[in-house]
Amino acid sequence: MTEREIAERFSNDCDELLAQREPSDHEGLPTDYAATLDIARALTKRDFSAQSQQRLRLRQQLLTGALGQAAVVSRKRGFWNHPLVSMPLAVATLMLFCILTIPSLQPWRALTHSYTAPVVQTPISAAQTALSSLSSQSQAAPQVVPTLAVSATPMMPTATQAAQMPFMPAQLLVLPDAP
Amino acid sequence: MNGTAAVLSNESALVAQAVVEPAAFAALYDHYFPRIYNYVRYRIQDANLADDLTALIFERALQHISHYNEDKGTFSVWIFAIARNAISDHLRAQRRQRWFSLDAIWEWASNSPQPDELVIKDETRDELLEALEGLSERERDIIALKYGAQLTNRRIASLTGLSESNVAVILYRAMRRLRDSLDKKGMVR
């Protein structure tokens, strides 16, 4: 007998045991067949339902219809409770909240509103302003090119100042001392 | 428990009545409770959890009884499909939860059972059920469907999607493994 045939025979014998009938003798079957069938016999006789603590309580709920009413209520709300409905609904609400919140955020305001930077007067820009105002005033007057002694980089140390600085690197560009 | 696998003579009428009158479901409940509970116990060791899952299975069955279609299969196959799904959901959730629970850390730290576990284990101790833990999920499911739910191989095949012949082979192999396991514990004559 092949394993498949033995297995099918075993299933038939188990069905006999479940129907409270004793299977026929085990001639021509493996030696361990009877021992395996004994385990099956033990399993068919095992009933755990007596250990249940909730059997009567649950039955009472069914008889009173409490469970049924709960089922009806949940069936009414079933559509909204379904994950395929509730999840997209939750995601849509979250997205709506984000869309409404984004305009109040600072980077968004900076992008969408016109931004005018504050005017900072540096010595160079002050000189440029002065030059442009002078040139506009002297349209009729003889052309005088004003020479303003404005250092291009007022923060740059002169050679004397640099010499006094012990940690000033030698290769750093310094302006020649003013005459 | 024997003899409970017999089909109710007026099962179709009871199902139709239970759709409109939940109290009529009680007859189906009385008939199927031992088989459902036993099926759950074969899959879940904890008796309290088995109680909760059994209640959940009957609650789901009552909620969806209007969706039951007699042409698609018998009521027993339908209700055991609900039972299988409920247990699969539970086991999946349990596996996920184990990764994030503090109990898992405790288990890693100590292999010895905790005192409360020892008490619970003694109360519901069953060597056969303990031996079943050594089998794979599929083998346990087939054994539970055969001996707990008392289904024929044909109905097990329609539930699991396997062929009848495969169900027989898996069952036989699983039972042999179970016998070997019990033999090692000195529980086989």
Boltz contact constraints between the chains, C-beta under 6 A:
constraints:
  - contact:
      token1: [A, 4]
      token2: [B, 169]
      max_distance: 6.0
  - contact:
      token1: [A, 7]
      token2: [B, 168]
      max_distance: 6.0
  - contact:
      token1: [A, 7]
      token2: [B, 169]
      max_distance: 6.0
  - contact:
      token1: [A, 7]
      token2: [B, 172]
      max_distance: 6.0
  - contact:
      token1: [A, 8]
      token2: [B, 168]
      max_distance: 6.0
  - contact:
      token1: [A, 10]
      token2: [B, 172]
      max_distance: 6.0
  - contact:
      token1: [A, 11]
      token2: [B, 153]
      max_distance: 6.0
  - contact:
      token1: [A, 11]
      token2: [B, 168]
      max_distance: 6.0
  - contact:
      token1: [A, 18]
      token2: [B, 5]
      max_distance: 6.0
  - contact:
      token1: [A, 18]
      token2: [B, 150]
      max_distance: 6.0
  - contact:
      token1: [A, 20]
      token2: [B, 2]
      max_distance: 6.0
  - contact:
      token1: [A, 35]
      token2: [B, 179]
      max_distance: 6.0
  - contact:
      token1: [A, 35]
      token2: [B, 188]
      max_distance: 6.0
  - contact:
      token1: [A, 36]
      token2: [B, 175]
      max_distance: 6.0
  - contact:
      token1: [A, 36]
      token2: [B, 176]
      max_distance: 6.0
  - contact:
      token1: [A, 36]
      token2: [B, 179]
      max_distance: 6.0
  - contact:
      token1: [A, 39]
      token2: [B, 175]
      max_distance: 6.0
  - contact:
      token1: [A, 39]
      token2: [B, 178]
      max_distance: 6.0
  - contact:
      token1: [A, 39]
      token2: [B, 179]
      max_distance: 6.0
  - contact:
      token1: [A, 43]
      token2: [B, 147]
      max_distance: 6.0
  - contact:
      token1: [A, 44]
      token2: [B, 147]
      max_distance: 6.0
  - contact:
      token1: [A, 47]
      token2: [B, 1]
      max_distance: 6.0
  - contact:
      token1: [A, 48]
      token2: [B, 38]
      max_distance: 6.0
  - contact:
      token1: [A, 48]
      token2: [B, 41]
      max_distance: 6.0
  - contact:
      token1: [A, 49]
      token2: [B, 34]
      max_distance: 6.0
  - contact:
      token1: [A, 49]
      token2: [B, 37]
      max_distance: 6.0
  - contact:
      token1: [A, 49]
      token2: [B, 38]
      max_distance: 6.0
  - contact:
      token1: [A, 51]
      token2: [B, 47]
      max_distance: 6.0
  - contact:
      token1: [A, 52]
      token2: [B, 37]
      max_distance: 6.0
  - contact:
      token1: [A, 52]
      token2: [B, 51]
      max_distance: 6.0
  - contact:
      token1: [A, 53]
      token2: [B, 51]
      max_distance: 6.0
  - contact:
      token1: [A, 54]
      token2: [B, 51]
      max_distance: 6.0
  - contact:
      token1: [A, 54]
      token2: [B, 55]
      max_distance: 6.0
  - contact:
      token1: [A, 58]
      token2: [B, 55]
      max_distance: 6.0
  - contact:
      token1: [A, 62]
      token2: [B, 25]
      max_distance: 6.0
  - contact:
      token1: [A, 62]
      token2: [B, 26]
      max_distance: 6.0
  - contact:
      token1: [A, 62]
      token2: [B, 29]
      max_distance: 6.0
  - contact:
      token1: [A, 63]
      token2: [B, 23]
      max_distance: 6.0
  - contact:
      token1: [A, 63]
      token2: [B, 26]
      max_distance: 6.0
  - contact:
      token1: [A, 65]
      token2: [B, 22]
      max_distance: 6.0
  - contact:
      token1: [A, 65]
      token2: [B, 23]
      max_distance: 6.0
  - contact:
      token1: [A, 67]
      token2: [B, 59]
      max_distance: 6.0
  - contact:
      token1: [A, 68]
      token2: [B, 22]
      max_distance: 6.0
  - contact:
      token1: [A, 71]
      token2: [B, 62]
      max_distance: 6.0
  - contact:
      token1: [A, 71]
      token2: [B, 63]
      max_distance: 6.0
